[in-house]
Amino acid sequence: MLKEWKLNAAAPEAAELAREMGVTKSLANILWNRGICTKAEAEVFLQPEKQPFYDPFLMKDMDKAAVRIADAIDNEEKIMVYGDYDVDGMTAATLMVHNLRALGADVDFYIPHREKEGYGFNLPALQSIAENGVQLLVSVDCGIASVDDVAAMAGKLDIIVTDHHLPGEKLPPALAVVNPHRQDCPYPDKNLAGVGVAFKLCQALWQEMHGQSYTQDLEIVALGTVADIVPLIGENRKIVAAGLKKMRHSSFAGMRALVDVSDIRDEELNTGHVGFRLAPRLNAAGRIGSARKGVELLLTKDNAEAESLAMELDMLNSQRQTIEQDILAKAEAELAGVDVNNLPAIVVAGEKWNPGVIGIVASRLVDKYYKPTIVFSRQDDGICKGSCRSIEGLHMYEALSACKEHILQFGGHSQAAGLSVREEELEDFQHAFAEVAASTLTPADYVPKVKVEMELPPEEITFELVEELAKLEPFGMANPKPLFGVRGIRGRAPQAIGREGQHLRFQVGAENAPVTALLWNRSDYVGIVNSEVIDMVYSPAVNEWQGNCSLQCMVDSIAPADGERIFPEREQLVDIYKFLYQIQQHEDYIPYTAEELTVDFCKRGRHISLYTMSLGLRIFQELNLLRMDLQENCYYLPKASGRMDLEASPTYRNGRHR
């Protein structure tokens, strides 16, 4: 998919920062464009582990929470930690239980079932907890929206809420509400994850009860922080930088087992390992099993039990992947007879699709089509549960608010949300949501963007540059890995690699000193790289193999260079149509991918770019001159008569008159 570059401007002021810091202008420019403009700010950013933590008692109600918990421990009251079924909630529950036990508490934990109970407090669970003799409940990563449930338990159960989600108009009437997003909370760092807020409560408890400074267990805090995709700046940056270093040799048997079963070979882990290896395995417990398993894994002190639980989560993750692929294939089948290019948004629904997995499927569809997407699962009770993912330009929560007359309930934020709709309202909701997306988004919004730090030819990459860029780690939200761009280059010797031949490797740079470029999951671009001049966005890296080190480009995206982005006029469209007709006459079917058709067209002695071919196929679909065979998963040309009325195609009309 063609991505539009958002190229950072060179900052002349960064030259002075580079001189003061003793770093290259490249690094100083990156820092400057991230709002780090002084030596003092740069030192804090580049050396996060040396920065002190803020006083936990700066957080509103922290004093009340610490005193009440300390009293409960001293009086041997039963305490319940109430968490959530995602990784942030699991790690927050783990951290809280682990520390309360270390402080002498009689404590257990409760994680609601994703499908049966949903997110946050539910009154039957609170009532059951109180009936079992629990006197104090401490929430982690949830509770801020549970105003009515907390009120209903007044006089029956003391409740302390710790959360990081945005409060509503009213706070729950709890004994203490610890949340940096409270309007009256003076805590200077508002970006903590739920596990980060739990960590601050642990700091307060150790200080309150024993006068000790608590900075342990950061690998648990880092795991939840990275998984929850909160900004990796401020205290989060310090937490993650320190926590990553402890994961492989953690004092938690479950953490060590999780790393081992995830087959991570690097000695020191990075945020990519956490986001793509560790977190999915824990999340699988909450998606298709019981999230309690994740907390049990992280809490156990028995190596054999840890190994067994980690293997169980690994198997659950494999099941999750299978379920995900099955739902994705069914969702794609729902879209096969539709011109997705002209949809303002994607809404698909299926019978009893796993509600814990549909959010991932929605993300996959956004990755492929770059359109706001909602995936629904129809349930037996006539309710459709949906998971939403958006794109830049459409605030998902606000879009759902505009359609609320068709919605039972919904919640979320700008880029992701969940909702429930009655079966009989689904079609009306789909139309209403499409109208909101169409009226909000412009054609430019449907072009994905990629942030490029600067233009840098691959032959100018050095080992020193890669080493210097590593100083910016850990990478994540608000501090992405720096990407560089190069325009108008030719790739050489492209080949498919990987166990299933799904990845692409090719050479770039000077012929006498080539640099290897790797692009994951796009081996279908082999012919394109071999025949087209391309623009490439990448991150520089070092490959270590059998003691040898070499520079390489980890490719984010490739696109046709400007000279290849030719809009097809009538004459070229006629050539493409004749080409498709010849294929159908001789092969009985036309391959579905634009990549394969582009390569085949070029093999016949005439050059065409992927960009031009893709537009041509879209125009023919809009004119109903090219259709999809759903059973064979290929294109076919229906019988046509008369002259092509190209002006009837929105793509042609908009491109021709631009």
C-alpha positions as CSV (number, residue, x, y, z in Angstrom):
1,M,0.0,0.0,0.0
2,L,1.3,3.4,-1.0
3,K,2.3,5.4,2.0
4,E,2.7,9.2,2.0
5,W,5.9,10.5,3.5
6,K,5.7,12.9,6.4
7,L,9.3,14.1,6.1
8,N,10.7,16.0,9.1
9,A,12.2,19.4,8.2
10,A,15.9,19.9,9.0
11,A,16.3,22.0,12.2
12,P,19.2,24.4,11.9
13,E,19.0,24.9,15.7
14,A,19.9,21.2,16.3
15,A,23.5,21.9,15.2
16,E,24.1,23.7,18.5
17,L,22.5,20.9,20.5
18,A,24.7,18.4,18.6
19,R,27.8,20.4,19.6
20,E,26.8,20.7,23.3
21,M,25.9,17.0,23.5
22,G,28.8,15.7,21.5
23,V,26.5,13.7,19.2
24,T,25.9,13.8,15.4
25,K,23.7,16.3,13.8
26,S,21.4,13.4,12.7
27,L,20.7,12.4,16.3
28,A,20.3,16.0,17.4
29,N,17.9,16.6,14.6
30,I,15.8,13.6,15.6
31,L,15.8,14.8,19.2
32,W,14.8,18.3,18.2
33,N,11.9,17.1,16.1
34,R,10.7,15.1,19.1
35,G,10.5,18.3,21.2
36,I,13.8,17.7,23.0
37,C,15.6,21.0,22.4
38,T,18.1,21.5,25.3
39,K,21.0,19.6,26.7
40,A,19.2,19.1,30.0
41,E,16.2,17.6,28.3
42,A,18.4,15.4,26.1
43,E,20.3,14.1,29.1
44,V,17.0,13.2,30.8
45,F,15.7,11.5,27.7
46,L,18.9,9.6,26.8
47,Q,19.6,8.4,30.4
48,P,16.2,7.5,31.7
49,E,17.4,5.1,34.3
50,K,19.3,7.8,36.1
51,Q,16.3,9.9,36.6
52,P,14.5,9.7,40.0
53,F,10.9,8.6,40.4
54,Y,8.3,11.1,41.4
55,D,7.0,11.0,45.0
56,P,4.0,8.6,44.8
57,F,2.1,10.7,47.4
58,L,1.9,13.5,44.9
59,M,-1.0,11.5,43.4
60,K,-4.4,12.5,44.7
61,D,-5.9,10.1,47.4
62,M,-2.6,8.1,47.5
63,D,-2.3,8.8,51.2
64,K,-5.8,7.6,51.9
65,A,-5.2,4.4,49.9
66,A,-1.9,3.6,51.6
67,V,-3.3,4.1,55.1
68,R,-6.4,2.0,54.5
69,I,-4.3,-0.9,53.0
70,A,-1.8,-0.7,55.8
71,D,-4.6,-0.9,58.4
72,A,-6.1,-3.9,56.6
73,I,-2.8,-5.7,56.7
74,D,-2.2,-4.9,60.4
75,N,-5.8,-6.1,61.2
76,E,-5.5,-9.2,59.1
77,E,-8.5,-8.3,56.9
78,K,-9.1,-10.2,53.7
79,I,-8.1,-8.1,50.6
80,M,-9.2,-8.7,47.0
81,V,-7.3,-7.2,44.0
82,Y,-9.7,-6.8,41.1
83,G,-7.9,-6.6,37.7
84,D,-8.6,-6.8,34.0
85,Y,-8.2,-9.5,31.3
86,D,-5.6,-7.6,29.2
87,V,-1.8,-7.7,29.8
88,D,-1.9,-4.3,31.6
89,G,-4.6,-5.6,34.0
90,M,-2.8,-9.0,34.5
91,T,0.5,-7.4,35.3
92,A,-1.1,-4.8,37.6
93,A,-2.8,-7.6,39.5
94,T,0.4,-9.6,39.7
95,L,2.4,-6.6,41.0
96,M,-0.2,-5.7,43.6
97,V,-0.7,-9.2,44.9
98,H,3.0,-9.9,45.0
99,N,3.8,-6.8,47.0
100,L,0.8,-7.1,49.3
101,R,1.8,-10.7,50.2
102,A,5.4,-9.5,50.8
103,L,3.9,-6.9,53.2
104,G,2.0,-9.6,55.1
105,A,-1.5,-9.3,53.6
106,D,-4.1,-12.0,53.3
107,V,-4.9,-11.3,49.6
108,D,-6.3,-12.9,46.6
109,F,-7.2,-11.6,43.1
110,Y,-10.2,-11.6,40.8
111,I,-10.1,-11.2,37.0
112,P,-13.5,-10.9,35.2
113,H,-14.3,-13.1,32.2
114,R,-14.1,-11.1,29.0
115,E,-17.1,-12.7,27.3
116,K,-19.4,-13.4,30.3
117,E,-18.7,-10.3,32.5
118,G,-17.0,-7.7,30.3
119,Y,-14.6,-5.0,31.2
120,G,-14.5,-3.4,34.7
121,F,-16.6,-4.0,37.8
122,N,-19.8,-5.9,37.7
123,L,-22.2,-5.9,40.7
124,P,-22.7,-9.7,41.0
125,A,-18.9,-10.2,41.3
126,L,-18.6,-7.4,43.9
127,Q,-21.5,-8.9,45.9
128,S,-20.0,-12.4,45.8
129,I,-16.6,-11.0,46.9
130,A,-18.1,-9.3,49.9
131,E,-20.2,-12.4,50.8
132,N,-17.0,-14.4,51.0
133,G,-15.6,-12.2,53.8
134,V,-13.5,-9.8,51.9
135,Q,-13.4,-6.4,53.6
136,L,-11.2,-4.4,51.2
137,L,-11.1,-4.4,47.4
138,V,-8.4,-2.7,45.5
139,S,-8.9,-2.3,41.7
140,V,-6.1,-2.1,39.2
141,D,-6.5,-0.9,35.6
142,C,-10.3,-0.5,36.0
143,G,-13.0,0.9,38.1
144,I,-13.0,4.6,37.2
145,A,-16.3,4.3,35.3
146,S,-18.0,2.1,37.8
147,V,-19.9,4.8,39.7
148,D,-23.1,3.0,40.2
149,D,-21.5,-0.4,41.2
150,V,-19.3,1.3,43.8
151,A,-22.2,3.2,45.2
152,A,-24.3,0.0,45.5
153,M,-21.6,-1.6,47.7
154,A,-21.5,1.2,50.2
155,G,-21.4,-0.2,53.7
156,K,-20.8,-3.7,52.4
157,L,-17.2,-3.5,51.0
158,D,-14.5,-0.8,51.2
159,I,-13.2,-0.1,47.7
160,I,-10.0,1.6,46.5
161,V,-10.0,2.4,42.8
162,T,-6.6,2.6,41.0
163,D,-6.9,3.3,37.3
164,H,-5.4,5.2,34.4
165,H,-8.4,5.5,32.1
166,L,-10.1,8.9,31.6
167,P,-12.7,9.6,34.3
168,G,-16.3,10.5,33.5
169,E,-18.2,13.5,34.9
170,K,-18.5,11.7,38.2
171,L,-15.8,9.8,40.1
172,P,-16.9,6.5,41.8
173,P,-17.7,7.1,45.5
174,A,-14.8,4.9,46.6
175,L,-12.7,5.2,49.8
176,A,-9.9,6.5,47.5
177,V,-9.7,7.1,43.8
178,V,-6.1,7.0,42.6
179,N,-5.8,8.1,39.0
180,P,-3.4,10.7,37.6
181,H,-6.1,11.8,35.1
182,R,-8.3,13.2,37.8
183,Q,-8.7,16.9,37.2
184,D,-7.7,17.6,40.8
185,C,-4.6,15.3,40.7
186,P,-1.3,17.2,40.7
187,Y,0.8,14.2,39.8
188,P,3.2,15.5,37.0
189,D,3.2,12.3,34.8
190,K,-0.2,11.5,33.3
191,N,0.9,8.8,30.9
192,L,1.2,5.8,33.3
193,A,-0.4,2.5,32.4
194,G,-2.6,0.8,34.9
195,V,0.3,-1.3,36.1
196,G,2.3,2.0,36.4
197,V,-0.4,3.4,38.8
198,A,-0.3,0.1,40.8
199,F,3.5,0.5,40.9
200,K,3.1,3.9,42.5
201,L,0.7,2.5,45.1
202,C,3.3,-0.2,45.9
203,Q,6.0,2.5,46.3
204,A,3.6,4.4,48.7
205,L,2.9,1.3,50.7
206,W,6.6,0.4,51.2
207,Q,7.3,3.9,52.2
208,E,4.3,4.2,54.5
209,M,4.8,0.8,56.3
210,H,8.5,0.4,56.3
211,G,10.1,3.7,55.3
212,Q,11.7,1.9,52.3
213,S,12.2,3.0,48.7
214,Y,10.7,0.5,46.3
215,T,12.1,0.2,42.8
216,Q,11.8,-3.6,42.3
217,D,9.7,-5.7,40.0
218,L,10.2,-3.3,37.0
219,E,10.2,-6.2,34.5
220,I,6.5,-6.8,35.4
221,V,5.7,-3.1,35.2
222,A,7.5,-2.8,31.9
223,L,5.6,-5.8,30.4
224,G,2.2,-4.2,31.1
225,T,3.4,-0.7,30.1
226,V,4.7,-1.8,26.7
227,A,1.7,-4.0,26.0
228,D,-0.8,-1.2,26.8
229,I,0.8,1.1,24.2
230,V,1.1,4.1,26.4
231,P,3.6,6.9,25.6
232,L,7.2,5.8,26.4
233,I,8.2,9.1,27.8
234,G,8.7,10.3,31.4
235,E,8.4,7.6,34.1
236,N,7.3,5.1,31.5
237,R,10.6,5.4,29.7
238,K,12.5,4.9,33.0
239,I,10.3,1.9,33.9
240,V,10.7,0.2,30.5
241,A,14.4,0.9,30.1
242,A,15.2,-0.7,33.4
243,G,12.5,-3.5,33.2
244,L,13.7,-4.8,29.8
245,K,17.1,-5.5,31.2
246,K,15.7,-7.7,33.9
247,M,13.2,-9.9,31.9
248,R,15.5,-12.7,30.9
249,H,17.0,-13.2,34.3
250,S,13.9,-12.1,36.3
251,S,13.3,-13.2,39.9
252,F,9.8,-14.2,38.7
253,A,9.8,-17.8,37.5
254,G,6.8,-17.1,35.2
255,M,8.6,-14.2,33.5
256,R,11.6,-16.4,32.7
257,A,9.3,-19.2,31.5
258,L,7.4,-16.8,29.3
259,V,10.6,-15.5,27.7
260,D,11.8,-19.1,27.1
261,V,8.6,-20.4,25.5
262,S,8.5,-17.3,23.3
263,D,11.8,-18.4,21.7
264,I,13.6,-15.1,22.1
265,R,17.3,-15.6,21.5
266,D,18.6,-12.1,22.1
267,E,20.2,-11.8,25.5
268,E,18.5,-8.4,26.2
269,L,14.9,-7.9,25.2
270,N,13.4,-4.9,23.4
271,T,9.9,-3.5,23.1
272,G,9.4,-5.4,19.9
273,H,9.9,-8.7,21.8
274,V,7.4,-7.6,24.4
275,G,4.8,-6.4,21.9
276,F,5.0,-9.3,19.5
277,R,6.2,-12.3,21.5
278,L,5.4,-12.0,25.2
279,A,2.2,-9.9,25.3
280,P,0.3,-12.0,22.7
281,R,0.8,-15.1,24.8
282,L,-0.5,-13.5,27.9
283,N,-3.4,-11.8,26.0
284,A,-4.4,-15.2,24.5
285,A,-5.4,-16.3,28.0
286,G,-7.9,-13.4,28.2
287,R,-9.1,-13.8,24.6
288,I,-9.9,-17.5,24.4
289,G,-9.3,-18.8,27.9
290,S,-9.1,-17.4,31.4
291,A,-6.9,-14.4,32.1
292,R,-6.4,-15.8,35.6
293,K,-3.9,-18.2,34.0
294,G,-1.7,-15.2,33.1
295,V,-1.6,-13.9,36.7
296,E,-1.0,-17.4,38.0
297,L,2.0,-17.8,35.6
298,L,3.5,-14.5,36.7
299,L,2.9,-15.1,40.4
300,T,4.1,-18.7,40.7
301,K,7.4,-19.4,42.4
302,D,7.6,-23.0,41.2
303,N,9.7,-23.4,38.1
304,A,7.9,-26.6,36.9
305,E,4.5,-24.9,37.3
306,A,5.8,-21.8,35.5
307,E,7.0,-23.9,32.6
308,S,3.7,-25.8,32.4
309,L,1.6,-22.6,32.5
310,A,3.8,-20.9,29.9
311,M,3.4,-23.8,27.5
312,E,-0.3,-23.7,28.0
313,L,-0.4,-20.0,27.1
314,D,1.8,-20.7,24.1
315,M,-0.7,-23.3,22.9
316,L,-3.6,-20.9,23.6
317,N,-1.8,-18.3,21.4
318,S,-1.5,-20.8,18.6
319,Q,-5.2,-21.5,18.9
320,R,-5.8,-17.7,18.9
321,Q,-3.8,-17.4,15.7
322,T,-5.8,-20.2,14.0
323,I,-9.1,-18.6,15.1
324,E,-7.9,-15.2,13.9
325,Q,-7.0,-16.5,10.5
326,D,-10.3,-18.3,10.2
327,I,-12.3,-15.2,11.1
328,L,-10.1,-13.0,8.9
329,A,-10.7,-15.3,5.9
330,K,-14.5,-15.1,6.5
331,A,-14.4,-11.4,6.9
332,E,-12.5,-11.1,3.6
333,A,-15.1,-13.4,2.0
334,E,-17.8,-10.9,3.2
335,L,-15.9,-8.1,1.4
336,A,-15.0,-10.1,-1.8
337,G,-18.1,-9.0,-3.7
338,V,-17.8,-5.4,-2.6
339,D,-15.7,-2.6,-4.1
340,V,-13.8,-1.9,-0.9
341,N,-11.9,1.0,-2.5
342,N,-15.1,3.1,-2.6
343,L,-16.3,2.2,0.9
344,P,-16.0,5.0,3.4
345,A,-15.6,2.4,6.2
346,I,-15.6,-1.3,6.6
347,V,-18.3,-3.1,8.7
348,V,-18.5,-6.9,8.7
349,A,-20.4,-9.4,10.9
350,G,-20.3,-13.1,11.4
351,E,-22.1,-15.7,13.4
352,K,-20.4,-16.4,16.8
353,W,-17.0,-15.1,15.8
354,N,-14.9,-15.2,18.9
355,P,-15.4,-11.8,20.6
356,G,-11.9,-11.9,22.1
357,V,-10.3,-12.1,18.6
358,I,-12.4,-9.8,16.5
359,G,-10.4,-6.7,17.6
360,I,-7.2,-8.3,16.1
361,V,-9.1,-9.0,12.9
362,A,-10.3,-5.4,12.7
363,S,-6.6,-4.3,13.0
364,R,-5.6,-6.7,10.2
365,L,-8.3,-5.2,7.9
366,V,-7.1,-1.7,8.7
367,D,-3.6,-2.7,7.9
368,K,-4.7,-4.0,4.5
369,Y,-7.3,-1.5,3.4
370,Y,-6.5,1.6,5.7
371,K,-10.2,2.3,6.4
372,P,-12.0,2.6,9.7
373,T,-13.2,-0.9,10.5
374,I,-15.7,-2.6,12.8
375,V,-16.0,-6.4,13.1
376,F,-19.1,-7.7,14.7
377,S,-19.9,-11.1,16.2
378,R,-23.6,-12.1,16.2
379,Q,-24.6,-13.8,19.4
380,D,-27.5,-16.2,20.2
381,D,-29.2,-13.5,22.3
382,G,-29.6,-11.3,19.3
383,I,-26.9,-8.9,20.3
384,C,-24.0,-8.1,18.0
385,K,-20.7,-7.4,19.8
386,G,-18.3,-5.3,17.9
387,S,-14.7,-4.2,18.0
388,C,-13.5,-1.0,16.2
389,R,-10.2,0.2,14.9
390,S,-9.8,3.6,13.2
391,I,-7.3,5.6,11.1
392,E,-5.9,9.0,11.5
393,G,-8.6,11.5,10.8
394,L,-11.6,9.7,12.4
395,H,-12.0,9.8,16.1
396,M,-13.7,6.5,16.7
397,Y,-15.4,7.4,20.0
398,E,-16.9,10.5,18.5
399,A,-18.0,8.7,15.4
400,L,-19.8,6.1,17.5
401,S,-21.4,8.9,19.6
402,A,-22.9,10.3,16.4
403,C,-24.6,6.9,15.8
404,K,-25.6,6.2,19.4
405,E,-29.3,6.0,18.5
406,H,-28.5,2.6,17.0
407,I,-26.1,1.4,19.7
408,L,-26.9,-0.4,23.0
409,Q,-23.6,0.6,24.6
410,F,-20.1,1.6,23.6
411,G,-16.8,2.8,25.0
412,G,-13.2,3.5,23.9
413,H,-11.0,6.3,22.6
414,S,-9.9,7.8,19.3
415,Q,-8.4,4.8,17.6
416,A,-10.1,1.8,19.2
417,A,-13.5,1.1,20.8
418,G,-16.0,-1.6,21.5
419,L,-19.8,-1.6,21.1
420,S,-23.0,-3.7,21.2
421,V,-25.8,-3.4,18.7
422,R,-29.1,-5.2,18.5
423,E,-29.3,-7.5,15.4
424,E,-32.3,-5.6,14.0
425,E,-30.3,-2.3,14.3
426,L,-27.2,-3.5,12.6
427,E,-28.0,-2.5,9.1
428,D,-29.1,1.0,10.2
429,F,-26.0,1.4,12.3
430,Q,-23.8,0.4,9.3
431,H,-25.4,3.1,7.1
432,A,-25.1,5.7,9.8
433,F,-21.5,4.9,10.5
434,A,-20.7,5.0,6.8
435,E,-22.3,8.4,6.6
436,V,-20.2,9.7,9.5
437,A,-17.0,8.4,8.0
438,A,-17.8,9.8,4.5
439,S,-18.6,13.2,5.9
440,T,-15.6,13.3,8.2
441,L,-12.8,11.9,6.1
442,T,-11.2,13.4,2.9
443,P,-9.5,11.4,0.1
444,A,-6.2,12.4,1.6
445,D,-7.2,10.8,4.9
446,Y,-7.4,7.4,3.2
447,V,-3.7,7.5,2.3
448,P,-1.6,6.0,5.2
449,K,1.3,8.2,6.4
450,V,4.8,7.3,7.4
451,K,7.0,9.6,9.4
452,V,10.5,9.9,7.8
453,E,13.2,11.6,9.9
454,M,15.4,12.4,6.9
455,E,16.5,11.2,3.5
456,L,19.5,8.9,3.8
457,P,20.9,6.7,1.0
458,P,21.7,3.1,2.2
459,E,25.4,3.5,1.3
460,E,25.7,6.2,3.9
461,I,24.6,4.0,6.8
462,T,27.4,3.4,9.3
463,F,27.9,1.2,12.3
464,E,28.3,4.4,14.3
465,L,24.9,5.7,13.2
466,V,23.2,2.4,14.2
467,E,24.9,2.5,17.6
468,E,23.9,6.2,18.1
469,L,20.3,5.6,17.2
470,A,20.2,2.8,19.9
471,K,20.5,5.6,22.5
472,L,16.9,6.6,21.7
473,E,15.6,3.2,22.9
474,P,13.2,2.0,24.2
475,F,11.0,2.7,21.2
476,G,7.2,2.9,21.4
477,M,4.3,5.3,21.3
478,A,5.5,8.9,21.3
479,N,9.1,7.7,20.6
480,P,8.9,5.5,17.5
481,K,12.0,3.9,15.9
482,P,13.5,6.5,13.5
483,L,12.8,5.8,9.9
484,F,14.8,7.1,6.9
485,G,13.9,7.4,3.3
486,V,15.6,7.1,-0.1
487,R,14.0,8.0,-3.4
488,G,14.4,6.7,-6.9
489,I,16.6,3.6,-6.3
490,R,16.7,0.2,-8.0
491,G,16.7,-2.9,-5.9
492,R,18.8,-5.8,-7.1
493,A,18.6,-9.6,-6.8
494,P,15.2,-9.8,-5.1
495,Q,14.3,-13.2,-3.7
496,A,11.7,-14.7,-1.4
497,I,13.0,-16.1,1.8
498,G,11.6,-17.6,5.0
499,R,10.2,-21.0,5.9
500,E,7.2,-20.4,3.7
501,G,8.9,-18.0,1.3
502,Q,6.8,-15.1,2.6
503,H,9.5,-12.5,3.2
504,L,11.5,-10.4,0.7
505,R,15.3,-9.8,0.5
506,F,17.0,-7.7,-2.0
507,Q,20.2,-5.5,-2.4
508,V,20.4,-1.8,-2.4
509,G,23.2,0.8,-2.4
510,A,26.5,0.8,-4.3
511,E,27.1,-2.4,-6.4
512,N,30.7,-2.7,-5.0
513,A,29.3,-2.4,-1.4
514,P,25.7,-3.6,-1.4
515,V,23.5,-3.4,1.6
516,T,20.9,-6.1,2.2
517,A,17.2,-4.9,2.6
518,L,14.6,-7.1,4.3
519,L,10.8,-6.6,3.9
520,W,8.6,-8.9,6.0
521,N,5.6,-10.7,4.6
522,R,5.8,-9.1,1.1
523,S,7.6,-11.7,-1.1
524,D,4.9,-10.9,-3.7
525,Y,7.0,-7.7,-4.4
526,V,9.8,-9.7,-5.9
527,G,8.8,-8.9,-9.5
528,I,8.1,-5.3,-8.6
529,V,11.5,-4.7,-7.0
530,N,13.1,-6.3,-10.0
531,S,11.4,-4.1,-12.6
532,E,10.6,-0.8,-11.0
533,V,12.4,2.3,-9.6
534,I,11.2,2.6,-6.0
535,D,11.1,4.9,-3.0
536,M,12.0,3.0,0.2
537,V,11.5,3.8,3.9
538,Y,13.6,1.8,6.3
539,S,15.4,1.6,9.6
540,P,19.2,0.9,9.6
541,A,20.3,-2.2,11.6
542,V,23.2,-4.5,12.1
543,N,23.0,-8.2,11.2
544,E,25.2,-10.5,13.3
545,W,25.8,-14.0,11.9
546,Q,28.5,-16.4,12.9
547,G,30.6,-13.7,14.4
548,N,30.3,-11.4,11.4
549,C,28.5,-8.1,11.4
550,S,27.0,-6.4,8.4
551,L,24.7,-3.4,7.8
552,Q,21.2,-3.9,6.6
553,C,17.9,-2.0,6.0
554,M,14.8,-3.2,7.7
555,V,12.2,-2.0,5.2
556,D,9.0,-0.3,6.5
557,S,7.6,0.2,3.0
558,I,8.4,0.5,-0.6
559,A,6.4,2.5,-3.3
560,P,6.8,3.3,-6.9
561,A,9.1,6.3,-7.4
562,D,7.5,9.5,-8.8
563,G,8.4,8.5,-12.4
564,E,6.4,5.3,-11.9
565,R,3.3,6.9,-10.6
566,I,1.6,7.4,-13.9
567,F,-2.2,7.8,-14.0
568,P,-3.6,5.5,-16.7
569,E,-5.2,7.4,-19.6
570,R,-7.7,5.8,-22.0
571,E,-5.0,4.4,-24.3
572,Q,-3.2,2.6,-21.5
573,L,-6.5,1.4,-20.0
574,V,-7.3,-0.2,-23.3
575,D,-3.9,-2.0,-23.3
576,I,-4.6,-3.3,-19.8
577,Y,-8.1,-4.5,-20.7
578,K,-6.7,-6.3,-23.8
579,F,-4.0,-7.9,-21.6
580,L,-6.7,-9.1,-19.1
581,Y,-8.8,-10.4,-22.0
582,Q,-5.9,-12.4,-23.4
583,I,-5.2,-14.0,-20.0
584,Q,-8.9,-15.0,-19.7
585,Q,-8.9,-16.5,-23.2
586,H,-5.8,-18.6,-22.5
587,E,-5.9,-19.3,-18.8
588,D,-9.7,-19.3,-18.0
589,Y,-9.0,-17.1,-14.9
590,I,-7.3,-13.8,-14.1
591,P,-5.0,-13.7,-11.0
592,Y,-6.4,-11.7,-8.2
593,T,-3.3,-9.7,-7.2
594,A,-2.2,-6.5,-8.9
595,E,1.4,-7.5,-8.1
596,E,1.2,-10.7,-10.2
597,L,-0.6,-9.0,-13.0
598,T,2.0,-6.2,-13.1
599,V,4.9,-8.6,-13.4
600,D,3.1,-10.6,-16.1
601,F,2.4,-7.4,-18.1
602,C,6.0,-6.4,-18.0
603,K,7.2,-9.9,-19.1
604,R,5.3,-9.3,-22.3
605,G,7.6,-6.6,-23.3
606,R,5.8,-3.5,-22.1
607,H,6.6,-1.7,-18.8
608,I,3.9,-0.8,-16.4
609,S,4.1,0.1,-12.7
610,L,2.2,-1.5,-9.9
611,Y,0.7,1.9,-9.2
612,T,-0.7,2.2,-12.7
613,M,-1.9,-1.4,-12.8
614,S,-3.7,-1.0,-9.5
615,L,-5.5,2.1,-10.6
616,G,-6.5,0.4,-13.9
617,L,-8.0,-2.6,-12.0
618,R,-9.9,-0.3,-9.7
619,I,-11.3,1.7,-12.6
620,F,-12.5,-1.5,-14.3
621,Q,-14.2,-2.7,-11.1
622,E,-16.0,0.6,-10.7
623,L,-17.2,0.3,-14.3
624,N,-18.3,-3.3,-13.7
625,L,-15.9,-4.4,-16.4
626,L,-14.0,-6.6,-13.9
627,R,-15.5,-8.8,-11.3
628,M,-14.4,-11.1,-8.6
629,D,-15.1,-14.9,-8.7
630,L,-15.7,-15.6,-5.0
631,Q,-15.3,-19.4,-5.3
632,E,-12.1,-19.3,-7.3
633,N,-10.7,-16.2,-5.7
634,C,-9.8,-14.6,-9.0
635,Y,-10.9,-11.9,-11.4
636,Y,-13.0,-12.4,-14.6
637,L,-14.2,-10.1,-17.3
638,P,-18.0,-10.2,-17.9
639,K,-19.3,-9.8,-21.4
640,A,-19.0,-6.2,-22.4
641,S,-20.5,-4.1,-25.1
642,G,-20.0,-0.5,-26.3
643,R,-17.4,2.0,-25.5
644,M,-16.0,2.4,-22.0
645,D,-17.5,5.4,-20.3
646,L,-14.5,6.3,-18.1
647,E,-16.1,9.3,-16.6
648,A,-18.5,6.9,-14.8
649,S,-15.5,5.8,-12.7
650,P,-14.9,8.0,-9.6
651,T,-11.3,7.0,-9.6
652,Y,-10.8,8.0,-13.2
653,R,-12.9,11.1,-12.8
654,N,-11.0,12.3,-9.8
655,G,-7.5,11.4,-11.1
656,R,-8.1,12.7,-14.6
657,H,-9.3,16.1,-13.5
658,R,-6.9,16.5,-10.5
